[in-house]
Each structure stands twice: as structure tokens, then as C-alpha cells.
Amino acid sequence: MGWWVIENLPALEKLAFISYMHVRFVTKPRRDHDPGVVILVKHMCWHRAKIKGNAMMIAEFFCHPLGLFGRCRHFVKPMALAGMMALMPVSSIMASGQPVLMVLGDSLVAGHGLPQDEAFPDVLGRLLKEDGVDVEIVNAGVSGDTTAGGLARLDWSLAAKPDAAIIVLGGNDLLRGLDPAASYRNLDDIIEQLAANHVEVLLAGMQAPRNLGADYANEFDAIYDRLAKRHKILFYPFFLDGVALQPAMNQPDGMHPNEQGVAHIATKILPQVKTLISKTLKP
């Protein structure tokens, strides 16, 4: 993160970041230092999911002295974090009256290899704005996340109080050759928890490369359609439709969309996203 980014942060958020940097890198590292803060800062960056990252940093700052008392800091930290969530100025997102759309995913959402503000949620947000759809978007993408990782951090993601969510998970399950049945269970649990919090869902599917074997590919591909039918939710069959295996649409690694690819994805999924948002509007 460059200093120009820090200088453009609101005063309280700037203080939070500088305080965090002091705690993380100036003071002597502790063996039990919470890596979650580093992960969130690295991957959430300063997209509109500031709620989680900033509150985590402030909680870390205020709770660090409790390290003198051993493991009690792990009990106090969640309490401090909950309090800071209520005090952060970014809570205006939740009070603005706009629907809050969370995009829960992996590097395809986080914006791996892309310039700042060019990740899928950012591009989607601009398209929605151009079409007159007033919505706040939370980038809840973490590079490397599997469906299990997305499930494990869902409680944190729900701190943004989303009205709707797009789920883009499963690509890393494929890369690791994980059991499709386990991926199904994880996604099923995510959808059920979102439903329990009255969050409308759009499930974006993934498709397995054929070189993983026809049986595995067919079993994995089918889990998304099964989940969509089971939960009666909106379904976009293949997130990378029109982008996968297209060199002009991808970065040199051949797996992550470039800016042109992200624009293509956002444009194709836009009608489904509009339908999703319309489901959150009260009559």
C-alpha cells in the first residue's frame, strides 16, 4: 500500500492503519500474533470492505498490550472488535439505506494481479451505477480461499450486514482436486447461513478442467446446479464463461482474468445481479 493511499484515508482510518503498522512491525513480534489481521489487510486491501479490515486493525492496536497477560488477549480481542465495529465511520454503509451487496470469493474476486479498483466487485459496482442501481458493494474476496475457507470466515464477512451476496468459490477446490462432496457441503452451509441472516444469494458456478477426468469433472460441475435447485436461489452457471481458456482475456498465468476479462464477466453477469438486488428492495 503506497503512502498516497494512506494520505487519502479518512483521519480515523489513517490513525488505525498507522497504529496497526506500529503494532505489527515496530514492536517485537509475538509467536501468538494473530495472522488474520495481516491476511485481511493484504487481501481485502482498501476496497469497500473496509469494515472488516479497519476494525481488525484498531482492535489489534488496543488489544496488543494485553499480550502481557498471555492468552487473555484472545478473549478480550473479539469484545474490542465488536465494540469498534459499532464505532467505525464506515458503518455509514449500513446506515445509508442502500442495499449492501457482498461478493464472497477467492482471488477471482479479490482482484489478483489487477490494478487497484479493477477487481470484479469494483467493475460490477461501476456498471450498476451507470445503470442507475444504487448499491454498496463489499469485496469479500480472499486469494487462495477454498469453499472451506469461505465458510470459515463467513461470520466475519457478515459483519458488513449484506442484503445480498454473490458466491464465487470452488476454483481452488478444483486446483487441489478436493472431494466434490466436501465442496458441496461447504457451499450448502454458506448458503444456509446467508439465508438465516436474510441475505439473498446469487451462486456463481465453476467448471472443472476436463484433464481432471470426466467422472470428477461431471461430479464437481453438478454441485452448483444441485445447490441452486435445493435452495431455490439465483444461479449463474459458469463465472468464467467466455473468459476461461481465452488468452486475450487472462493474465499470463492463464487462470486469472485481466482487466478485459473482468469487464466481460461483469457485463455478462450484470442482468442476474440486477435481479438479485431487486429481491432485496422492500415493496
C-alpha positions as CSV (number, residue, x, y, z in Angstrom):
1,M,0.0,0.0,0.0
2,G,1.6,3.3,-1.1
3,W,1.6,6.4,1.1
4,W,-0.7,8.1,-1.4
5,V,-3.4,5.7,-0.4
6,I,-2.8,6.3,3.3
7,E,-2.9,10.0,2.8
8,N,-6.3,9.8,1.2
9,L,-7.9,7.8,4.0
10,P,-10.2,9.5,6.5
11,A,-8.5,10.6,9.7
12,L,-9.7,7.8,11.9
13,E,-8.8,5.1,9.3
14,K,-5.4,6.7,8.8
15,L,-4.8,6.5,12.5
16,A,-5.9,2.9,12.6
17,F,-3.5,1.9,9.8
18,I,-0.5,3.7,11.3
19,S,-1.3,2.2,14.7
20,Y,-1.5,-1.2,13.2
21,M,1.8,-0.8,11.3
22,H,3.4,0.1,14.6
23,V,2.0,-2.9,16.4
24,R,2.8,-5.3,13.6
25,F,6.2,-4.2,12.5
26,V,7.8,-2.0,15.1
27,T,7.1,-3.8,18.3
28,K,8.7,-7.2,18.9
29,P,6.7,-9.9,17.0
30,R,4.9,-12.3,19.3
31,R,4.6,-16.0,18.5
32,D,0.9,-15.9,19.0
33,H,0.4,-12.8,16.9
34,D,-2.9,-13.0,15.1
35,P,-2.2,-13.7,11.3
36,G,-5.8,-12.9,10.4
37,V,-5.1,-9.2,10.6
38,V,-2.2,-9.5,8.1
39,I,-4.3,-11.7,5.8
40,L,-7.2,-9.3,5.8
41,V,-5.1,-6.2,5.2
42,K,-3.3,-8.0,2.4
43,H,-6.3,-9.3,0.6
44,M,-9.1,-7.0,1.5
45,C,-6.9,-4.0,0.7
46,W,-9.0,-0.8,0.9
47,H,-11.9,-1.9,-1.2
48,R,-15.3,-1.1,0.2
49,A,-14.9,-4.0,2.7
50,K,-13.1,-1.6,5.0
51,I,-15.5,-2.6,7.8
52,K,-13.6,-5.8,8.5
53,G,-10.0,-4.6,7.8
54,N,-10.1,-1.3,9.7
55,A,-11.9,-2.7,12.7
56,M,-9.5,-5.6,12.9
57,M,-6.5,-3.2,12.9
58,I,-8.0,-1.0,15.6
59,A,-8.9,-4.0,17.8
60,E,-5.3,-5.3,17.3
61,F,-3.9,-1.9,18.4
62,F,-5.9,-1.7,21.5
63,C,-5.6,-5.3,22.5
64,H,-1.8,-5.6,21.9
65,P,-0.9,-4.5,25.4
66,L,-3.0,-7.4,26.8
67,G,-0.3,-9.7,25.4
68,L,1.4,-9.1,28.7
69,F,-1.3,-11.2,30.3
70,G,-0.9,-14.1,28.0
71,R,-3.9,-15.7,26.4
72,C,-6.4,-13.3,27.9
73,R,-5.9,-11.1,24.8
74,H,-7.6,-13.7,22.7
75,F,-10.7,-13.4,24.9
76,V,-10.7,-9.6,25.0
77,K,-9.9,-9.0,21.3
78,P,-13.3,-10.2,20.0
79,M,-15.0,-8.0,22.5
80,A,-13.0,-5.0,21.5
81,L,-13.5,-5.8,17.8
82,A,-17.3,-5.9,18.3
83,G,-17.2,-2.5,20.0
84,M,-15.1,-1.0,17.3
85,M,-17.4,-2.3,14.6
86,A,-20.2,-0.1,16.0
87,L,-17.9,3.0,16.2
88,M,-16.2,2.8,12.8
89,P,-17.2,5.6,10.4
90,V,-17.6,3.1,7.6
91,S,-20.8,2.0,9.4
92,S,-22.4,4.6,7.3
93,I,-22.5,1.9,4.6
94,M,-25.0,0.1,6.7
95,A,-26.9,3.3,7.6
96,S,-27.1,4.7,4.1
97,G,-30.3,2.9,3.2
98,Q,-28.6,1.5,0.1
99,P,-28.7,-2.3,-0.4
100,V,-25.4,-3.9,0.5
101,L,-24.1,-6.5,-1.9
102,M,-21.3,-8.7,-0.7
103,V,-19.1,-10.7,-3.2
104,L,-17.7,-13.7,-1.3
105,G,-14.9,-15.4,-3.2
106,D,-11.3,-16.1,-3.8
107,S,-8.7,-14.4,-6.0
108,L,-11.2,-14.1,-8.8
109,V,-13.0,-11.6,-6.5
110,A,-10.1,-10.2,-4.6
111,G,-8.5,-8.9,-7.8
112,H,-5.3,-10.9,-8.0
113,G,-2.8,-9.2,-10.4
114,L,-5.2,-6.3,-11.2
115,P,-4.7,-2.6,-10.6
116,Q,-6.4,-1.1,-7.6
117,D,-10.2,-0.6,-8.2
118,E,-10.2,-3.0,-11.1
119,A,-11.3,-6.2,-9.3
120,F,-14.6,-7.8,-10.3
121,P,-16.7,-6.1,-7.5
122,D,-15.3,-2.7,-8.4
123,V,-16.1,-3.1,-12.1
124,L,-19.5,-4.5,-11.3
125,G,-20.3,-1.6,-9.0
126,R,-19.5,0.9,-11.7
127,L,-21.7,-0.9,-14.2
128,L,-24.6,-0.9,-11.7
129,K,-24.1,2.8,-11.0
130,E,-24.1,3.5,-14.8
131,D,-27.5,1.8,-15.0
132,G,-28.9,3.7,-12.1
133,V,-28.7,0.9,-9.5
134,D,-27.8,2.4,-6.1
135,V,-25.9,-0.2,-4.1
136,E,-22.8,-0.5,-1.9
137,I,-20.5,-3.4,-2.7
138,V,-18.3,-5.3,-0.2
139,N,-15.3,-7.1,-1.7
140,A,-15.1,-10.2,0.5
141,G,-12.6,-12.0,-1.7
142,V,-9.5,-13.7,-0.3
143,S,-6.9,-15.1,-2.6
144,G,-6.4,-18.8,-2.2
145,D,-9.6,-19.5,-0.4
146,T,-11.4,-22.8,-0.9
147,T,-15.1,-23.3,-0.1
148,A,-13.9,-24.4,3.3
149,G,-12.1,-21.1,3.8
150,G,-15.1,-19.1,2.7
151,L,-17.2,-20.9,5.2
152,A,-14.7,-20.5,8.0
153,R,-14.7,-16.7,7.6
154,L,-18.3,-16.2,6.8
155,D,-19.1,-14.8,10.3
156,W,-16.6,-12.0,9.7
157,S,-18.0,-11.3,6.3
158,L,-21.5,-11.0,7.7
159,A,-20.3,-8.1,9.8
160,A,-21.0,-5.9,6.8
161,K,-24.7,-6.7,7.1
162,P,-25.2,-7.6,3.5
163,D,-28.6,-7.7,1.9
164,A,-27.4,-9.8,-0.9
165,A,-24.4,-11.9,-1.7
166,I,-22.7,-13.4,-4.8
167,I,-20.8,-16.5,-4.1
168,V,-17.7,-17.2,-6.2
169,L,-16.0,-20.1,-4.6
170,G,-14.7,-23.5,-5.8
171,G,-11.9,-22.7,-8.1
172,N,-9.2,-23.6,-5.5
173,D,-11.1,-26.7,-4.6
174,L,-10.6,-27.8,-8.2
175,L,-6.9,-26.9,-8.3
176,R,-6.4,-29.0,-5.2
177,G,-8.5,-31.9,-6.5
178,L,-10.7,-31.8,-3.4
179,D,-13.7,-34.1,-3.0
180,P,-16.7,-32.5,-4.7
181,A,-18.9,-33.8,-1.9
182,A,-17.0,-31.7,0.6
183,S,-17.2,-28.6,-1.6
184,Y,-21.0,-29.2,-1.8
185,R,-21.3,-29.4,1.9
186,N,-19.3,-26.2,2.4
187,L,-21.3,-24.2,-0.1
188,D,-24.5,-25.7,1.3
189,D,-23.6,-24.4,4.8
190,I,-22.6,-21.0,3.4
191,I,-26.0,-20.6,1.6
192,E,-27.9,-21.8,4.7
193,Q,-26.1,-19.3,6.9
194,L,-26.8,-16.5,4.5
195,A,-30.4,-17.4,4.3
196,A,-30.6,-17.5,8.1
197,N,-29.3,-13.9,8.0
198,H,-31.9,-12.9,5.4
199,V,-29.4,-12.5,2.6
200,E,-30.5,-13.0,-1.0
201,V,-28.0,-15.2,-2.9
202,L,-26.6,-15.5,-6.4
203,L,-24.5,-18.6,-6.8
204,A,-21.8,-18.4,-9.5
205,G,-20.7,-21.8,-10.6
206,M,-17.3,-23.2,-11.6
207,Q,-16.4,-25.8,-14.1
208,A,-13.7,-28.4,-13.7
209,P,-11.0,-28.8,-16.4
210,R,-11.5,-32.0,-18.4
211,N,-8.0,-33.1,-17.6
212,L,-9.1,-33.9,-14.1
213,G,-11.1,-36.8,-15.5
214,A,-14.6,-37.0,-16.8
215,D,-16.1,-38.5,-13.7
216,Y,-14.6,-35.9,-11.4
217,A,-15.4,-33.0,-13.7
218,N,-19.0,-34.1,-14.1
219,E,-19.5,-34.7,-10.4
220,F,-18.0,-31.3,-9.5
221,D,-19.8,-29.3,-12.2
222,A,-23.1,-30.7,-11.0
223,I,-22.9,-29.5,-7.4
224,Y,-23.7,-25.9,-8.3
225,D,-26.9,-26.7,-10.1
226,R,-28.0,-29.1,-7.3
227,L,-27.4,-26.3,-4.7
228,A,-29.3,-23.7,-6.8
229,K,-32.3,-26.0,-7.1
230,R,-32.1,-27.2,-3.5
231,H,-32.1,-23.6,-2.1
232,K,-34.2,-22.0,-4.9
233,I,-31.6,-19.3,-5.4
234,L,-30.4,-17.4,-8.5
235,F,-27.7,-19.3,-10.4
236,Y,-25.1,-18.2,-12.9
237,P,-23.7,-21.4,-14.3
238,F,-20.1,-20.5,-15.0
239,F,-18.4,-17.4,-13.6
240,L,-15.6,-17.5,-16.2
241,D,-17.9,-18.0,-19.1
242,G,-16.3,-16.5,-22.2
243,V,-13.0,-15.9,-20.4
244,A,-11.6,-19.3,-19.5
245,L,-9.0,-20.6,-21.9
246,Q,-9.1,-17.2,-23.8
247,P,-5.5,-15.8,-23.7
248,A,-6.6,-12.3,-24.6
249,M,-8.9,-12.3,-21.5
250,N,-6.4,-13.6,-19.0
251,Q,-3.2,-12.7,-17.2
252,P,0.0,-14.5,-18.2
253,D,-0.8,-17.3,-15.6
254,G,-3.7,-18.3,-17.8
255,M,-6.0,-18.6,-14.7
256,H,-6.8,-15.1,-13.6
257,P,-8.8,-12.7,-15.8
258,N,-7.1,-9.4,-16.8
259,E,-9.0,-6.1,-17.0
260,Q,-10.7,-7.1,-20.3
261,G,-11.7,-10.4,-18.8
262,V,-13.1,-8.9,-15.7
263,A,-15.1,-6.4,-17.8
264,H,-16.5,-9.3,-19.8
265,I,-17.5,-11.2,-16.7
266,A,-19.2,-8.2,-15.0
267,T,-21.1,-7.4,-18.2
268,K,-22.4,-10.9,-18.7
269,I,-23.5,-11.4,-15.0
270,L,-25.0,-7.9,-14.7
271,P,-28.6,-8.9,-15.5
272,Q,-28.6,-11.6,-12.8
273,V,-27.1,-9.2,-10.3
274,K,-29.8,-6.7,-11.0
275,T,-32.4,-9.4,-10.4
276,L,-30.6,-10.2,-7.2
277,I,-30.7,-6.6,-6.0
278,S,-34.3,-6.2,-6.9
279,K,-35.1,-9.1,-4.5
280,T,-33.7,-7.0,-1.6
281,L,-35.9,-4.0,-2.2
282,K,-38.9,-3.6,0.0
283,P,-42.2,-3.1,-1.8
